[in-house]
Amino acid sequence: MSPNVAIRDIAGGVTAPKGFRAAGVSCGIKKRNPANPAPLDLALITTERAVSAAAVFTTNKAVAAPVIVSRDHLSQSSGHAAAIVVNAGCANACTGAAGLEVAKQMAAAAASAAGCDADQVLVASTGVIGVPLSIDKIRVGITAAAAALSENGSDAAMRAIMTTDPFPKGKAVSVQTADGRSFAVGGIAKGSGMIEPRMATMLGFLTTDAAVAPAVLQAALSRVCDETFNAITVDGECSTNDCVFLLASGASGVAIDRDDDPALMEGLRAVAGHLAREIVRGGEGATKLVTVHVTGAATRGDAWLAARTIANSPLVKTALHGGDPNWGRLVAAAGRSGAAFSLDKASVAIGPVMMFVSGVPHDERADEAAEVMKAKEITIAVDLGAGGSHAAKMWTCDFSAEYVRINAEYRT
Amino acid sequence: MSPNVAIRDIAGGVTAPKGFRAAGVSCGIKKRNPANPAPLDLALITTERAVSAAAVFTTNKAVAAPVIVSRDHLSQSSGHAAAIVVNAGCANACTGAAGLEVAKQMAAAAASAAGCDADQVLVASTGVIGVPLSIDKIRVGITAAAAALSENGSDAAMRAIMTTDPFPKGKAVSVQTADGRSFAVGGIAKGSGMIEPRMATMLGFLTTDAAVAPAVLQAALSRVCDETFNAITVDGECSTNDCVFLLASGASGVAIDRDDDPALMEGLRAVAGHLAREIVRGGEGATKLVTVHVTGAATRGDAWLAARTIANSPLVKTALHGGDPNWGRLVAAAGRSGAAFSLDKASVAIGPVMMFVSGVPHDERADEAAEVMKAKEITIAVDLGAGGSHAAKMWTCDFSAEYVRINAEYRT
């Protein structure tokens, strides 16, 4: 962390920064059941006027209708937005031309409610793929949400975007700059596996009351996402609907004009990093949060390639589940990743325990490493020995029989 | 299949072709237990004199000592070999300079026993990573195996190379050429997951009594491996020890001088294809053998990329386990693969049931598709709609809680 920037947690989630209101309501998209007769399934986040906006979208070529609409709107508005509307329970993905029309009408309805132009609305959906989204239910939901908008609405919005998440995810911080001014960054997110009975998607909605121009905001968001939302994995899958939006209201009066501004970066990192790790901790069937730290890579790309291969390896993830300090699987995953790798210079550590040092096994430390692996949070470090100094850090979870159970059940 | 080539199954496995003998013995590398006091763990396959040889090795950069030695020998002998020696129970991988010396001595001992030069011996190992291999046990094993060599030795050799395999894998065919001559192709293989308590590796040993020059044999083997051993996956992992060897004795008197000779290709395909699919059918925790057929790809590389992504997707594999005709997961995996993909032209079929046609869902056929998925063998077909005519076919298995159980158990 930059020495001159101070960060502290505050309450309020996505509405902690000044200039934002939010609401979460139930409009009948999620299945109603006796235990939960009115599950929250529509969230609305609004600003007083159109503000700077940035977004990062799924790289999946099978993109959902809301992703197409949000991308278009952000481009048409030159990086401005006044509202975000989100539904859970239906992904509006693989729904063809009719689905695209529904996503557009969803934006138009939110624009009416928020008093802005349609292209100042960002839209997101998460849930079942291939099922039509009812615009009638959405309209009812938007009307109700607009009436419920509040500066304390983050909690309801955070719950309304959940699908299979075992817990809601929100975070806000106050950032004090080097010259003593302060602004806030807040956010909410959802995500557990890509799909559970066809439920999908990671969504993240971030806000700040710093004043940041759209191009700077976009560059800062892309940079932060690379080390947070794009550095996590539950099952290696990438959804049709993933997106992260960031709005900057400017209401704090603190102007930021560089995308590498330490205060803005630290604030975004604190919120996005927390939300991203919470997604992994609540991953389908997950019992452990694991940091994979790759060092000694010849290139930045190699570092990420090795980290991603290790973080997604079923054999590594099952060993993590079983608490087995099986360094051979880490070496094998790094070796097959495609990254430059030198077996006789490579090393592996489980927590602080060096199990494999410059090509030499230290199995005598297996009991010590097994003890480390009993914790709920573990770091595994792999040095590729490739003669470079590039590094990458990813977060993953263990792979349990519960993951298989969740995802093998026939959807009903 | 080529219309003028006739193939029929014969007995004899790797010793079915003329000119080969084999043996499998117990020499104390695998753990002995009351239920199995003398588990077979060393196999020897020999020819009367040095013959044409070809090999395909792991692409993992963490290569085991036997892979290094076999690659060197094949190069030094200009593609000739007179013996293959294999042990199971210890991979001799991540064992440093000492391990390399053991692999060399293992080849030298086999050369003495077979009466050939050391560089005419191919070596393979499978089992625990990072544990020293006892050359004393290996020498005892080689002496016993040399005394037991027989033209009926394929069965014992096939069992001696197993680690976690639920069943042994062998196959032989007689190939009749267009002009009525005949030769044989045989083989044995092992492989289940990459690792089970650090047990590793896919191994395949193929033989033929056709007369084929080394360069032609190598080209034919590489070609066949691409559509067989390299077209399967259990868990997406690639071992430190994988190898496939092919020896051609010439004892049938049938000379083959082109690497695309239909008789040679059909014979190799029949044996290698069977063994490869048997590895998947016996994959760790597997209950189903699944063919993934990708069509409509813009390039050959795209076809394989999409097939490999689908075949390794945890969400696809858990849906296969649960018998859930979840076409959304297939679309999402194809979309994230990196291959060119057009959602509104893409199609998905489960067996003969079209679930998604040119971008339009057909969920009304879900029950029909679920019925198809109850079988032990299933084909799933995905057309990428990318405007090309390239295709790829891979074999995978389902992902079960049993896989997690096998691989999460702490090795003891």
Contacts between the chains, C-beta under 8 A, distances in Angstrom:
chain1	res1	chain2	res2	distance
A	59	B	336	7.0
A	60	B	332	6.4
A	60	B	335	4.3
A	60	B	336	4.5
A	61	B	335	4.5
A	61	B	336	7.4
A	61	B	340	7.6
A	61	B	341	4.2
A	61	B	343	7.2
A	62	B	331	5.1
A	62	B	332	6.0
A	62	B	334	7.1
A	62	B	335	3.0
A	62	B	336	7.8
A	62	B	341	6.5
A	62	B	343	4.9
A	62	B	346	7.6
A	63	B	335	7.8
A	63	B	343	7.4
A	93	B	328	7.6
A	94	B	328	6.5
A	94	B	331	6.0
A	94	B	343	6.9
A	94	B	356	7.2
A	94	B	359	7.2
A	94	B	361	6.1
A	95	B	361	7.9
A	96	B	344	6.9
A	96	B	359	5.7
A	96	B	360	6.4
A	128	B	328	8.0
A	129	B	328	3.5
A	129	B	331	7.4
A	129	B	332	7.2
A	130	B	327	7.3
A	130	B	328	5.4
A	130	B	356	7.5
A	130	B	361	4.2
A	130	B	363	6.6
A	131	B	361	8.0
A	131	B	363	7.8
A	193	B	315	7.2
A	194	B	315	5.9
A	194	B	329	7.9
A	194	B	332	6.6
A	195	B	315	5.5
A	195	B	326	7.6
A	195	B	328	6.8
A	195	B	329	5.9
A	195	B	332	7.0
A	198	B	326	6.3
A	198	B	328	5.1
A	198	B	329	7.8
A	200	B	328	8.0
A	200	B	332	7.6
A	235	B	314	4.6
A	235	B	315	6.4
A	236	B	313	7.7
A	236	B	314	6.7
A	237	B	313	6.6
A	237	B	314	7.1
A	237	B	315	5.5
A	237	B	332	6.8
A	237	B	333	7.3
A	237	B	336	7.0
A	238	B	332	7.5
A	238	B	336	4.0
A	239	B	332	6.6
A	240	B	331	7.6
A	240	B	332	5.5
A	240	B	335	6.5
A	313	B	236	7.7
A	313	B	237	6.6
A	314	B	235	4.6
A	314	B	236	6.7
A	314	B	237	7.1
A	314	B	314	7.1
A	314	B	399	7.9
A	314	B	403	7.5
A	314	B	407	7.3
A	315	B	193	7.2
A	315	B	194	5.9
A	315	B	195	5.5
A	315	B	235	6.4
A	315	B	237	5.5
A	315	B	407	5.8
A	318	B	403	7.4
A	318	B	404	5.3
A	318	B	407	3.7
A	318	B	408	4.5
A	319	B	407	6.8
A	319	B	408	6.9
A	321	B	404	6.7
A	321	B	408	4.4
A	322	B	407	7.3
A	322	B	408	3.2
A	322	B	409	5.7
A	322	B	410	5.5
A	323	B	410	6.3
A	324	B	408	7.1
A	324	B	409	7.4
A	324	B	410	4.7
A	324	B	411	6.1
A	326	B	195	7.6
A	326	B	198	6.3
A	326	B	411	6.9
A	327	B	130	7.4
A	328	B	93	7.6
A	328	B	94	6.5
A	328	B	128	8.0
A	328	B	129	3.5
A	328	B	130	5.4
A	328	B	195	6.8
A	328	B	198	5.1
A	328	B	200	7.9
A	329	B	194	7.9
A	329	B	195	5.9
A	329	B	198	7.8
A	331	B	62	5.2
A	331	B	94	6.0
A	331	B	129	7.4
A	331	B	240	7.6
A	332	B	60	6.4
A	332	B	62	6.0
A	332	B	129	7.2
A	332	B	194	6.6
A	332	B	195	7.1
A	332	B	200	7.6
A	332	B	237	6.8
A	332	B	238	7.5
A	332	B	239	6.6
A	332	B	240	5.5
A	333	B	237	7.3
A	334	B	62	7.1
A	335	B	60	4.3
A	335	B	61	4.5
A	335	B	62	3.0
A	335	B	63	7.8
A	335	B	240	6.5
A	336	B	59	7.1
A	336	B	60	4.5
A	336	B	61	7.5
A	336	B	62	7.8
A	336	B	237	7.0
A	336	B	238	4.0
A	340	B	61	7.6
A	341	B	61	4.2
A	341	B	62	6.5
A	343	B	61	7.2
A	343	B	62	4.9
A	343	B	63	7.4
A	343	B	94	6.9
A	344	B	96	6.9
A	346	B	62	7.6
A	356	B	94	7.2
A	356	B	130	7.6
A	359	B	94	7.2
A	359	B	96	5.7
A	360	B	96	6.4
A	361	B	94	6.2
A	361	B	95	8.0
A	361	B	130	4.2
A	363	B	130	6.6
A	363	B	131	7.8
A	370	B	410	7.0
A	399	B	314	7.9
A	399	B	404	6.1
A	399	B	408	7.8
A	400	B	404	6.2
A	400	B	408	7.7
A	401	B	401	3.7
A	401	B	404	4.6
A	401	B	405	6.5
A	403	B	314	7.5
A	403	B	318	7.4
A	403	B	404	7.6
A	404	B	318	5.3
A	404	B	321	6.7
A	404	B	399	6.1
A	404	B	400	6.2
A	404	B	401	4.6
A	404	B	403	7.6
A	404	B	404	6.2
A	405	B	401	6.5
A	407	B	314	7.3
A	407	B	315	5.8
A	407	B	318	3.6
A	407	B	319	6.8
A	407	B	322	7.3
A	408	B	318	4.5
A	408	B	319	6.9
A	408	B	321	4.4
A	408	B	322	3.2
A	408	B	324	7.1
A	408	B	399	7.8
A	408	B	400	7.7
A	409	B	322	5.7
A	409	B	324	7.3
A	410	B	322	5.5
A	410	B	323	6.3
A	410	B	324	4.7
A	410	B	370	7.0
A	411	B	324	6.1
A	411	B	326	6.9
